[in-house]
Amino acid sequence: MKSKMTLTLIMIALLWVAPGPVRALDSSAIVEAIQKQFDSTQTFQADFVQRSFLKVLGQSQRAEGSVAIKKPGKMKWVYSAPDPQVLTSNDKNLWLYLPEEKQVSKMKVQSVYSSNTPALFLAGKGKLTESFSIGKVTEEKGLYIVELIPRDKVQNLSKMVLLANKKNFQIVGSRVYDNLGNKTEMIFKKMKVNPSLDESLFRFEVPKGVELIDLSAME
């Protein structure tokens, strides 16, 4: 279950596009512009398609659903296929609800952020240039494709790639690679930037008849 949750969070970011030819781009300026655009985005809604490759199994998995984010720290990921699941977080706790298993896991948000730089960035609590060194920056089909290498080598993250719209530097997808050879890709569709999102969207109540596994007490 924890591996499923980790793949979900690592996202921040997640899609495979063959890299275009390397050009003389001002990498630092592009990353700075992406960060500025992200900082100005206080709320975000979108549909998404996530593709994961698990090297140890030699298998690819596809999932889809919707996401809502409200900074700082509030996120809700609803996976509709293939396996329904709901991940909800506020500034204190995170819940992973698996309806078909009638089970909810609860954990402290801080424990997730401390071990997951992409999740920290998505939650609006991190800066790209503080957590990553800039690798290759290329262009393809109206996108900037930015390769970022984590400064903290202790993490299981080997690199993260952001896809940003060249016109407004809005992040439209990402890819995350770990040290075991796994890859998680995501692309956002039907995006809404700074929509009005009610706080109730990020509250979670354990449904009746559902088992609660409270991991927050162990952290």
C-alpha positions in Angstrom: 0.0 0.0 0.0 2.8 2.4 0.9 4.4 1.9 -2.5 1.1 2.8 -4.2 0.9 5.9 -2.0 4.5 6.9 -2.8 3.9 6.5 -6.6 0.9 8.7 -6.2 2.7 11.4 -4.3 5.9 11.4 -6.3 4.1 12.9 -8.9 4.2 16.0 -8.9 4.8 15.5 -11.8 4.8 12.9 -14.5 4.9 12.3 -18.7 7.4 10.8 -21.2 8.2 12.9 -24.3 11.3 12.2 -26.4 13.7 15.1 -25.9 14.1 17.6 -28.7 17.4 18.9 -29.9 19.5 20.8 -27.4 19.4 24.6 -28.0 21.1 27.6 -26.4 18.4 28.2 -23.7 18.8 30.3 -20.6 18.1 27.4 -18.2 18.2 29.5 -15.0 15.8 32.1 -16.4 13.3 29.4 -17.6 13.4 27.6 -14.2 12.9 31.0 -12.4 9.9 31.8 -14.7 8.4 28.4 -13.9 8.8 28.9 -10.2 7.3 32.4 -10.5 4.3 31.1 -12.3 3.9 28.3 -9.8 4.2 30.7 -6.9 1.4 32.8 -8.4 -0.8 29.7 -8.6 -2.7 29.4 -5.3 -5.3 26.9 -6.4 -5.3 24.4 -9.2 -7.7 21.8 -10.7 -7.2 19.3 -13.5 -7.9 15.9 -14.8 -4.8 13.7 -15.2 -3.4 10.6 -16.8 -0.6 8.8 -14.9 1.7 6.2 -16.3 4.1 4.2 -14.1 6.8 1.8 -15.1 7.8 -0.7 -12.3 11.2 -2.1 -13.3 11.3 -4.9 -10.8 8.0 -6.3 -12.3 8.7 -5.2 -15.8 5.2 -3.8 -16.0 3.6 -0.5 -16.9 0.5 0.8 -15.2 -2.0 3.5 -16.3 -4.3 5.4 -14.0 -6.5 8.5 -14.4 -8.5 10.8 -12.2 -8.7 14.4 -11.0 -6.7 16.6 -8.7 -7.4 19.7 -6.7 -4.6 21.7 -4.9 -4.9 24.7 -2.6 -1.7 26.1 -1.1 -0.2 25.7 1.3 -0.4 21.9 1.8 -3.9 21.0 0.7 -4.3 18.4 -2.0 -7.0 15.9 -3.1 -6.2 13.2 -5.7 -9.2 11.1 -6.8 -8.2 8.0 -8.9 -11.2 6.7 -10.8 -9.4 3.9 -12.7 -8.1 1.2 -12.7 -8.3 1.0 -8.9 -10.4 3.7 -7.1 -8.5 5.5 -4.4 -8.7 9.0 -2.8 -5.7 10.8 -1.3 -6.5 13.8 0.8 -4.1 16.1 2.7 -4.3 19.3 4.7 -1.5 21.1 6.5 -1.4 18.4 9.3 -2.5 15.0 8.1 -2.8 12.8 4.9 -5.4 10.1 4.3 -5.2 7.4 1.7 -8.6 5.8 1.2 -9.0 2.6 -0.7 -12.8 2.0 -1.2 -12.5 -1.5 -2.5 -10.5 -2.6 0.5 -12.6 -0.6 2.9 -9.4 0.8 4.4 -8.0 4.2 5.2 -4.4 5.0 6.2 -3.7 8.2 8.1 -0.2 9.7 8.5 1.4 13.0 9.3 1.9 15.3 6.3 5.3 16.4 7.5 6.6 12.8 7.4 5.6 12.7 3.7 7.1 16.1 2.8 10.4 15.3 4.6 11.0 12.3 2.5 9.4 13.4 -0.8 10.8 16.6 -2.5 8.2 16.6 -5.3 5.3 16.4 -2.8 6.9 19.3 -0.9 7.1 21.4 -4.1 3.5 20.6 -5.1 2.3 21.6 -1.7 3.8 25.0 -2.1 6.4 24.5 0.5 9.6 24.3 -1.5 11.7 26.1 -4.2 13.0 24.3 -7.2 16.5 25.8 -7.1 16.9 25.0 -3.4 16.0 21.3 -3.9 17.4 20.7 -7.4 20.3 21.4 -9.7 19.3 22.3 -13.2 20.1 19.7 -15.9 19.2 19.8 -19.6 16.5 22.2 -20.8 15.1 21.6 -24.2 12.1 22.6 -26.3 9.5 20.5 -28.0 6.0 21.1 -29.4 5.4 24.3 -27.5 6.9 23.0 -24.2 10.0 23.6 -22.2 11.3 20.2 -20.9 13.3 20.9 -17.8 15.5 18.2 -16.2 16.2 18.6 -12.5 18.6 16.7 -10.4 18.0 16.5 -6.6 20.6 18.0 -4.4 19.8 15.6 -1.6 21.3 12.3 -2.7 19.8 10.4 0.3 16.4 10.4 -1.3 15.4 7.6 -3.7 14.7 10.2 -6.4 17.3 10.3 -9.3 15.7 13.1 -11.3 12.5 15.0 -12.0 11.5 16.4 -15.4 9.0 19.2 -15.7 6.9 20.0 -18.8 5.9 23.7 -19.0 4.0 25.7 -21.5 6.4 28.0 -23.4 3.8 30.8 -23.5 3.1 31.1 -19.8 5.5 28.7 -18.0 2.5 26.8 -16.6 3.4 23.2 -15.5 1.4 20.8 -17.6 3.1 17.6 -16.7 6.1 15.9 -15.3 8.2 12.7 -15.0 9.8 11.3 -11.9 12.6 8.7 -12.0 13.9 6.8 -8.9 17.1 5.1 -8.2 15.6 1.6 -8.8 14.8 2.4 -12.4 11.1 3.1 -11.9 9.4 5.9 -13.7 6.2 7.8 -13.0 4.7 10.1 -15.6 1.7 12.4 -15.5 0.1 14.9 -17.8 -2.7 17.3 -16.8 -5.7 18.1 -18.9 -8.6 20.5 -18.5 -6.6 22.7 -16.2 -8.0 25.5 -14.1 -5.6 27.9 -12.5 -6.7 29.8 -9.4 -10.3 28.5 -9.3 -12.3 29.0 -6.1 -12.0 25.9 -3.9 -13.9 25.4 -0.7 -12.0 24.2 2.4 -14.5 21.3 2.8 -12.9 19.7 -0.3 -9.8 18.9 1.8 -11.5 17.5 4.8 -11.8 13.8 5.2 -14.1 11.8 7.4 -13.7 8.0 7.7 -16.8 6.3 6.2 -18.8 3.9 8.3 -17.6 0.4 8.1 -14.1 1.4 6.9 -11.0 0.3 8.8 -8.7 3.1 9.9 -4.9 2.5 10.1 -3.5 5.4 12.1 0.2 5.6 11.2 0.4 9.2 12.5 0.7 7.9 16.1 3.8 5.9 15.1 5.7 8.8 13.6 
